[in-house]
Amino acid sequence: MTPRPARDDAGRDPGAVENDSAAASGGGLRMTVLGCSGSYGAPWGGACSGYLVRAGDATLWVDCGNGSFANLQQHVPPQDLTAVVITHGHPDHCVDLYGLHVLYQYGLERSGLPVYAPEGVERHLERLVGSWGDTFEWHGVGDGDRVSIGDAALRFSTTDHPPPTLAVEIAYAGKRLVYTSDTGPGWSAEVFGPGPDLLLCEATYQHDDVRSPMHLSARQAGEMARSVGARHLMLTHLWPGLDPVASVEEGSDAFGRAVVLAAPHVTTYI
């Protein structure tokens, strides 16, 4: 697994859309961070939760937090999405679906994009638009469900976080990515089995100042990764204002080896 910036310094127009979905087609499992700020957007481009996952012929937008749609368009044309996966109905994980709806309905005039989300998210978000029309094809998913989207195999598990929140495992070509979404310590990635290649784990707090039982500290994220035998750990969903170096050190100490910190536009090959 090699994290590296998804864009280079080769003089490309920073406003141009980088269509790297074609390069990923038929390739391995990889994930690009579109946003990773915890609960609200951090200064200096700190978009909230969103991840672009490519697995063979599948191009998935996993969580649509505020600010992530703009970043998505720097990596893939939105019309190339295979499906959207939403883990729960908190705005920092889903509100940018509105922008995709507007583009699909009024710009691209496309319909029927599959959206997988917990029951109730469709109605919850529909207040933003009045009616989704036929822009999306909604699929309710819940604890223990399995879904195949193109070449990608997904499994879901309900975490320790209200409203109903789903962690998701995405598997392709013998590799496994487990994304915790939001969770408290009452849930563990052990439900997906041992040895994920990458655990993308929320680490909202540092352990000496956990302000809500609905989220994890970096230490708890490291402990979870160690207990499930994860090959690699990436910390995400840090509370804005925390010292990220301290979170990395705390997580690394608990994991037993170095962890990676999520950052927008960084692509990880799994």
ZIQUI-V968070 format. One record per pair of residues at least 24 apart in sequence whose ideal C-beta (glycine too) atoms are under 7 Angstrom apart, sorted by sequence separation. I is the first residue (numbers start at 1). GAP is how many residues later the second one is. D is the distance in whole Angstrom. If there is no record, write none. Layout:
i: <I,I>
gap: <GAP,GAP>
d: <D,D>
This chain:
i: <30,47,52,58,63,111,113,115,117,118,159,160,201,235,41,60,66,78,112,114,116,141,160,234,6,29,41,66,160,199,233,234,235,236,65,69,94,160,235,65,68,97,101,105,159,226,232,234,66,79,84,86,184,199,218,222,226,24,26,35,63,64,65,66,69,83,88,98,105,184,221,222,225,226,63,64,65,69,79,83,84,85,86,89,94,98,101,104,116,184,185,199,219,222,223,25,35,64,81,83,89,182,184,196,201,203,218,219,222,21,35,64,83,182,183,203,204,218,222,34,101,157,194,195,196,197,198,199,200,201,202,203,204,205,234,86,89,157,185,189,194,197,201,202,203,204,219,35,188,195,198,200,206,34,155,190,222,21,34,190,188,189,188,206,206,32,49,207,48,49,203,206,50,118,118,203,40,162,39,161,20,21,182,17,18,20,17,18,19,19,21,17,83,82,82,6,198,198,197,89,88,88,88,87,88,87,87,85,60,58,58,60,57,58,88,177,56,57,58,87,88,56,175,55,56,55,62,55,56,53,55,56,62,53,51,29,29,28,29,31,28,29,38,49,71,46,71,1,1,42,38,36,38,39,40,36,38,38,37,47,45,36,36,36,33,35,33,34,1,33,33,32,33,32,30,31,30,30,31,30,28,29,28,3,7,6,5,6,5,6,3,4,3,1,2,1,1>
gap: <24,24,24,24,24,24,24,24,24,24,24,24,24,24,25,25,25,25,25,25,25,25,25,25,26,26,26,26,26,26,26,26,26,26,27,27,27,27,27,28,28,28,28,28,28,28,28,28,29,29,29,29,29,29,29,29,29,30,30,30,30,30,30,30,30,30,30,30,30,30,30,30,30,30,31,31,31,31,31,31,31,31,31,31,31,31,31,31,31,31,31,31,31,31,31,32,32,32,32,32,32,32,32,32,32,32,32,32,32,33,33,33,33,33,33,33,33,33,33,34,34,34,34,34,34,34,34,34,34,34,34,34,34,34,34,35,35,35,35,35,35,35,35,35,35,35,35,36,36,36,36,36,36,37,37,37,37,38,38,38,39,39,40,40,41,43,43,43,44,44,44,44,46,46,48,48,52,52,53,53,55,55,55,56,56,56,57,57,57,58,59,60,66,67,68,69,70,72,73,74,75,76,77,78,78,79,81,83,89,91,92,92,93,93,93,93,94,94,94,94,94,95,95,96,96,97,106,115,116,117,117,117,117,124,128,143,144,145,146,146,147,148,166,188,193,194,194,196,197,198,199,200,200,200,200,201,201,202,203,217,219,226,227,228,229,229,230,230,231,231,232,233,233,235,237,237,238,239,239,240,241,241,242,257,258,259,260,260,261,261,263,263,265,267,267,268,269>
d: <5,6,6,5,6,6,7,7,7,7,4,4,6,6,6,6,6,6,5,6,5,7,7,7,5,5,5,6,3,5,4,5,5,4,5,4,7,4,6,5,5,6,6,6,4,7,7,5,5,6,7,7,5,7,4,4,5,4,6,5,5,5,7,6,4,7,6,5,5,5,5,7,5,6,7,7,6,6,6,4,5,5,4,7,6,6,7,5,6,6,6,4,5,7,5,6,5,4,6,7,5,7,7,7,6,4,4,7,3,7,4,5,6,6,6,7,5,4,4,4,5,5,6,5,5,5,5,5,5,6,6,7,7,6,7,6,5,7,6,6,5,7,7,4,6,5,5,6,6,7,6,6,6,4,6,7,7,5,5,5,7,5,7,6,6,6,6,6,4,5,6,6,7,5,6,6,7,7,6,5,6,5,7,6,6,7,7,6,6,6,5,6,5,6,5,6,7,5,5,5,6,6,4,6,7,5,7,6,7,5,4,7,4,5,6,6,6,5,4,4,7,3,5,5,7,4,7,6,6,6,4,7,6,7,7,5,6,6,4,6,7,6,5,6,6,6,7,6,6,4,4,4,5,7,7,6,5,7,6,6,6,4,7,7,5,6,6,6,5,6,7,7,5,4,6,5,6,5,7,6,6,4,7,6,6,5,6,6,6,4,6,6,5,6,5,6,5>
